[in-house]
Amino acid sequence: MNLEKKHSKFKFLLLYGWTIIILSQVLKTNFAIIYFAIFFLLLAILAIFIFQKGFLFKGNDFFIIQIWIFFLLQIYIGSITFLYGDVNDFLRAFPRMTLMPLTLIIFINLISSKNQFMKLVDILIFFSIIASISLIYQVYNGPLDFLVESHVRMGLDRYASTFGSLTIFGSVVGIITLLVIKKDLNIFLKFFIITLFLTSAFVTLAKAAIINILIVIILSIFFLKFKYKKLLLLLIILGLFLIYFLFPEIGIYMIKTIQTLGFTSSGQIDVSSNSSFVYQFLKRVFYSLDYLSDFNIVNLFFGFGLIGGQGVFGLPYSFTGTTHNQFMDLYLIGGIFLFLNVILIVICLMMELNKMRKKDLIAETFFFCNIIAIINMFFFNGFIYQPVTSFVFWLSIVYVFNFRNNHFNKYI
């Protein structure tokens, strides 16, 4: 019994350690020696543990077969990279592409209870709070040296968060906000955290952040069930108004962010403006198809390997360019094979979560989080590869594999 408890605690330490390290990637540039020393030590221990006591995927149903195909495609993508790039490109990009698929294997081997899923969600929320504070801190104190360099938009400095690049927080704010909404927290603590997230979303000056906020509002009003819904929404609205009037430095960011959506002085949206979210939405959805039509059909069928992912995988801008659309960029990376495979994985995941969510609150939370994720994939071409944005997506797959045959008890 004591041996089993020690074994269980060791698994917990590995699980939480790995989660923390993949969510702390912002440290790998300025603190590379320490970061990579811990990273590779954990990876080595995990490899030994999984080799001795672990497994890959149980079962042989259609969903699991698609996951196996996805892993085989990682080898295929790495191989065809050499047709368009060199060894340096491969060494720089392949680790980034495989980080979250590798995390999937680690989670499958280490997670054994619903409580552990909630602990991982708590860790993500904790890191989200830090990221939010880092954005607000920079408004008053200037950019942090160890973060991505700031840029100017709408006459204001646009800062990165501790999540990494400038675009990440805006792309994940909907998911992390929904996770807090569905958690069983004191209403005032929930109000404080959500208001912090939304305020920081305005600081990003990103259209994606506002669109994510709107999606969460729509889901909260019409689809989500949680305690004190009306009171919480009212408190958040009042909180944002107070922040606007009491903190003018933040208030300016709020106004400018709303303007990035394409609103005119009369309050209408100028759909002809290149900066309007209507134009950007249509561009990301339809322009991407037109963009892909410029390539040879053979290239689109087979893909360009890691070169097709370029910035997502840490490579410089290449001849393939990008559609800024996760689904369409899959063609550039792994051709029709990767595109169809990821589409089928997403469909299988959502079907399973939809069946489970009626009697499983965690499945319900993951279902709606993944709706937000799917919408974001049309605007963020690195969504399923970036650790923060894809964290809930990969975690949801593990949850389905663990509990799809046993979802009759609600977990609060």
N, C-alpha and C positions, 0 to 999 in steps of 0.2 A: 504493500500500500504506500509506504513512504517513497519507494522507488517510482511509483506511478505519479505521485504528487510532484516529485522533483522533475520528472520528465515533462509533466504538464506545465510547470512553472518555466522550465527551459524553453518550451514551445512559445509560451506567452512572451517571454523576453525577446525571442527571435522575431516574432510577429510584430510586436510594437517597435522594436529597434529598426526593422526593415521599413516599416511605415514611416517612421520619423525621418529616416535617411533619404527616402525618395521624395518626401515633401520638403526637404531642406536643400534642394539642389542649388538654390541661390548662393549657397556658401562654397560651392565647388570651384569658383574662380579665384576668390581672394583667400580662401582657406583650403586650397587644393590638397596639400599634404595630409592635413588632419582628416579632411572629408573622405578622400579616396582610401586612406589607410583603414578607416572604419568601414567604408563601403565594401572593400574587397575582403576584409576580415569576416564581415557578416556573410558575404556571398559564399566564401569558402566553407564556413560552418554550415550554412544552409544546404550547400551542395552535398556535403558529407551526410548531413542528417537525412535529406530526401533520398539519397542513394541507398542508405542503410535501412531506413524505416518508412520511407514515403512511397508515393505512387504518382502517376500522372493523371489520367482521367478514367474514372470508373464508368462502365456502361458503353453501349454502342448505338445509342439512338441518333436521330438525325442531327440534333443540336450538338452533341459531343463530336460527331463526325466532322461537322463544320469547324469546330475548334481545332481538331487535328489538322484539317486542311489548312487552316490559318497558319499554324506553326510550320507546316511544310512549305507554305508560300513564303515564309520568312527566309528559308534557305534559297528558294527560287529567286527572290528579290535580291538577296545578297550576291547570288551568282551572276545575274545579268547586269549587275552594276559594272562589272569589268568590261562590258561592251561599250560603255559610255564614259567610264571614269577609271581611276587607278586605285592602287592599294591604299593610298592616303585617304581617298574619299571613302573607301570601305571602312577603314579603321575609325574614322571620325563619325560615320553615320550609323553603322550597324549596331553599336551599343545603344544608341538612342531609340532605334526602331524596336529593339528587343526588350527594353527595360520593363514596360508594362505587361507584355505577354509573359515575361519571366516572373513578374509579380503575381500574375494569375496562378501560375504553378505553385508559387510559395504560399499564397493565400489558401489554395485548395488543400495543401498539406498541413497547414498550421491552424486553420480556423475549424472549430468543432462545435461551437455553440452560438446562439443568437446574441448572447451577451457580448461575445467577442466582436461581432459585427457592429454593435452599438458603440463599443469602445473605440473601434477604428473610425466610426463617424465622429465621435467626440474629439479624436486627435485631429481630424480634418477641420472641424469647427474651430479648435484651438489655434491651428495654424492660420485659419481664415481671419480670426480676430487679430493675430499679429500682423497679417498682411494689411488689414484695414487700418490699424493704428499706424503702420509704416507710411501709408499714403497721406493720412491727415498730418502726421509729424512733419512730412516734407513740405507741406503747404506753408508751415510756419517757420521751418528751420532750414529749408533748402534740401537738395538731393543727398541721399546717403551714398557714400563713396563705393560701397560694395554692391550696389544695385546697378541695373542697366541704366545707361545714360539717359537723362531726361530730354524731352523734345518740346517744342513750342507748338501749340494748336490754339486757334482762336485768340491769340495774344496772351495765352497763359501757359505756364510750364506744365507739361504733362509728365507725371512721374510713374515709374514702375513700382511694384510692390515687392514684398519678400517672396511672392509666388514666382517671380521671374520677369518675363518680358512685359512690355507695356499693355499687351492685349489680354493677358491671362485673367486678371481679376474681373474685368468686364465680362468675360466669357463664362466665368464660373459663378458669378454672384447670384444668379438665379437658383442654381443648384444648392449652394450653401445656405441661402435664405430659406429655401423650402425645407431643408434638413432641420433648421432651427424651429421653423413653424410646427413641424410634426413631432418635435421632441417634447417630452413631458417635463416642462420647465415652469418655474414660477413666471407668471405673466409679465411681471416687471423686468425680470432678467431677460426673458424672451424679447420684450420690447427694446431693451437696451442693446442687445446684440444685433437684432435686425436693423434698428436705426443706425447703428455703427456701420453695418454692411452697406446699407443704402446710401449713407452719406459718403462713404469711401467710393462707391460706384460713381457718384457724380464727379468726384475728384479725378477719376480716370479720363474724363472727357471723351468717353467712348460711346458711340451709338449702341453698340452691343449691350452695354451695361443698362441703358435705359430700356431697351427692348426686353432684356431679361427681367427687369423689374416689372414691366407691363405684363409679361407672361405669368409671373408669379402672382400678381394681383388678380388676373383673370382666373387662374387656377384656384386661388384661395377663395374667391367669392363664389364661384359656380361649382367647383368640383371637390375641394378639400374639406374634410371635417376635422375640426379641432376646437378645443375649449376656448371660450371667450373670444370667438372670432370677431364680432362687431367691435368689442371693446379694444382688442389688440389693433385692429385696422385704424380705429379712431386715434388711439395713442400714437401710432406710427406717423399718421398724417400731422397731428399736432406737434410731435417731436421734430419732424422735418421743417415745419414752419418756424418753430422756435430756433432751430439751428440756422435757418436762413436769416432771421432778423438779429440774432444774438452774435453770430459769427460771420461778419461780412466777407471775410477772406474765403470762407466756404461757400457763402451765398453767391459769390461771383461765379464759382465753378458750377453751381447748380444752374444758373441762368445760361451760361455758355454751353453747358452740356445739352440742355433742352434746345438751344439754337442749332446745335449740330444735327438735329433731326430734320432741319429744313423749315422751321417755323418762320414766317414773316412777321413784320411788326404788327400786322392786323390779327395775328394769332392763327392764320391758316398755314397749311403746309404747301410749300412750293414744290410740286412733284417734278417740275422741269429742272430743278436744281440738282447738280451732280452730288451735292452733299446730303440731300434729303434721304431719309431712311427708306422711302418708297423706291427711289431710284436705285439705291444700294441693294435693296432686297431683290429687285428685278434683275439687276446686274449680276449678283452672285448666283441667282438661280438660272437665268436664261443666257447670260453672256458666257458662262462657263461652257455651255454646250457649243456655242459658236466658236469659242476659243479652242476647244478640243478638235473641232472640224478642220483646223489648219494643219493638224498632224497627219502623217501617213497612217492609214488604217492598220498596217502591220504593227507600227509602234504602239498604237492605242490598244491593240489586241494583246501584245506581250508586255508593254510598259517599258520604263527606262530604269527600273531598279531604284536604288537609293538616290540617284541623281534626280529622279522625279520628285522627291520629297524636299530637296534642297534645304531651305532654312529650317524646316521642321526637324531635320536630322543634323543640324549644325553645319550644313554646307553652304557655300556662297551661292548667290543667284546664278542660275544656269540657263542654258538654252531652252529648257522645257518651260520656264516661267511657272506661274501658278494661277489657278482659278479662284483661289481663296475659298474654295468649297471642298470640304472634306471628301464628300462622295465622288466628285469629279476628279479630284487629285489622286484618288485611288487608281484611276486609269493610268495616270502618269507614273505611278510607282510600280504597280503590279499588273497593269492591264485589266482586261475583262475578268480575269481569274480573281484578283483581289477585290474588285468592285462587287461582283456577285457574291463572293464569300462573305464580305462584311455586311452586305445587305441581308443575306440569309441569317447571319448571326444576330443582327439587330431584330429582325422579324421574330426569330425563335425566342429571343430574350423577352421581347414585349408580350408575346403570346403566353409564355410561361408566367410572367409577372402578373398579367391580366387575370389568369386563372387563379393565382394564389392570393391576389390582393383583397378579395372579398372577405377572407377570414384571417388575413395576416397583415398587420399594420406596417411591418418593415417592408414587405413586398409592395404594399400600396405606396409607401414613401419612395422606394426605388423606381416604381413604375412612373410616377410623375416626374421624378428627377431625370429619368431617361427621356421622357417627352421633351423636357427642356434641352437635354443634351442633343437630341436628334435635330431640333430646330437650330441649335448653335452650329451643328456640323455643316449647315449650308453657308455659314459665314466664317468659320475658323477651320482652316485646312489641316491643322495639326491636332485636332480635338482628341482622337483616340490614342494618340501617342504621347501627349504631354501629361505628366503624372498627376497634376492637380485637376485639370479639366476632365480627364478620363478615369479618375479614381473611383467614382461611384459606378461608372459603367462596368469596369472590370470586377468590382466588388459585387455588383448585382448578379453577374454571371456565376460567381462562386456561391452566392446565396441560393440561386435557383438550383444549382447542382446539389447543394446540401439539403435543401428543404422542400423541393417541389413535390415530393411524395409524402410529405408530412406537414401539411399546412392547415391543420384543423384547430389549432390553439392560437388565440390572439396573444401577441406579445406587446406589452405596454412599457 
